[in-house]
Amino acid sequence: MHAPAATFAAVFAVLYVAHSVGDHWIQTSAQAAAKGRPGWAGRFADTRHVATLTATKAVLLAPAAVVLHLHLAWAGLVTGFAVDAVSHWWADRRSTLAALARVTGNSEFYELGTPAHPAAPATATGSYAPTIGTGAYALDQSWHHLWLLIAALLITTV
């Protein structure tokens, strides 16, 4: 029988990697562009993204659980994946995470690296220089990492 801490560590490691793969390789450009839009089109794009992301996590966790002989209960898996999926969907609507940044006093950091920030990155000619290193991206990923931790705890203990 595995110690709960070792099982938790293995589950968290797999979820972390699967999150990165699902968020960056599996998510389509159309989903990424549309998931933050208002209305049903944005909600539907976000739902498609979270569905493929959750499937990626399940597909990667299954063989790891078999190979490592992890004893995971269905109730924990369902609870953990559901909590993770809901938290991911919420943050990826974008306006929600931006509102949380405002409430917590992180608006300036949220805008870092975007044209909205007073010190936006610029080319030599002064035009905007897009970068993947934005404050919004950093806050988005750290939010997801927090919920991956919670999901791993739920998967391991429920």
N, C-alpha and C positions, 0 to 999 in steps of 0.2 A: 504494500500500500504506500502510495506517495504521500509525503508530507504536504499539507495544504499550501505552505509557502512555495514549495517547488512547483506545484501545479499552477498556482497563481502566476509565478514568474514565467512559466512556459506559455500559459494562455495569454498573458499580457504581451510577451514578445511576439507571438504569432499575430495577435490583433494589431499591434503597432505596425508591423511590416505589411500586413494585409491592408491596413488603412492607407498607407502610403501608396501601395500598388493600386488600390481601388480609386483613390482620390486623384492620382496623377496619370495612371496608364489606362485604367478601365473607363473612367468617366470620359464621355465624348466631349468634343469641343462645343457641340450644340447644347448639351446639358450645362456645361460650365458657363456658357454665355447667357442662357435663359433662366437658370434656376433662381436668380435674384430678381427677376422681373415681377412687377405687380400682377395680380390676377391669377386666373386658372392656368394660363400658359406657364407661368413661373412655378406655380405649385406642382404642376404635372412634370415639368423638367426636373425639379428637385426630387420628386418622388421616384422618377426613373433612376436618377443618380443614386439615391439612397438604397434603392432595391438592388442595383448592381454592386454597390459598395458592400452591402450586407451579404450578398451572395459570395463575393470575393472572400470576405472574412470567414464565412462558413466553409467554403471550398479549401481554404488554406488551413483552417483549424482541424478539419476532419482527419487528414492524414497525420498531422502532428499528434493528435490525440491517440491515434492507433499506434504509431511508431513509439511514442513515449509512454504508452499504457496509462494515459490520463483517464481518470474515472470522473466523467462529467455527467451530471444529471440533466435530463431534458428540461426540467423546470428552470434550472440555472441558465441553460443555453437560451431558452426562449426569453426569459426575463432580461438577461444581459444583452442579447442582440436587440430586443425591443427598446430598451432604455438607450442604447447606443444609437439606434436608428432614429429615434425621436429627437434626441439631442443634436444629432448631425443635421437632420432636416431643418430644425429650428434655426440653427446657426447659418446654414447655407441659404436661407432666404435673404440674407445680407442685411436687410433693414433691421432685423432683430438684433444681430450682433453689433451693428452700428449704434443702435439705441443703448445696448448694454455698455458699449464703450463710452457713450455720453454720460450715462448714469454713474459710471465708475470713475469719471474724470480722465478717460483715455482717448478722447476724441482726436487730439493732436497726434498721438501715436497711431491711431487708426488710419489717419490720413497720410502718414509718412510714406513717401515714395509715390504719391499720386499727385495729379495736377491741383487737387484741392489744398495740399499742404503748402504753406508759404515758402518752404525751401525745397520745392519739387525738383527732382532730377531734371537736368537740362542738357541738351547737346551744346556743342561749341557755338552754334548759331542762336542759342536761346530757346529752341523749341523743346517740347516735352520729350524726355528720354524714358520710354516705358521700362519698367523693371519688375521682375517677379518678387523682389525683396520689399514688399510693402508692409506697413504696420497692420493693415487689414488682414493680410495673409498670415502674419505671425500670430495675431490674436485668434484668427480662425483655427489655425493648427493647434495652438495651445489649448483652446476650448475643446477640440476633438480629443486631444491627448488626455485631458482631465476625464472625459467621459469614457475613454478606452480603459482607463484605470478603474473607474467605477464598474464598467461592464465586466472586466476581468474578475473583479471581486465578486460580482453577482454570479457569474458563470461558475466560479470556483466554490462558492459557499451556499448557493440556494439549492 
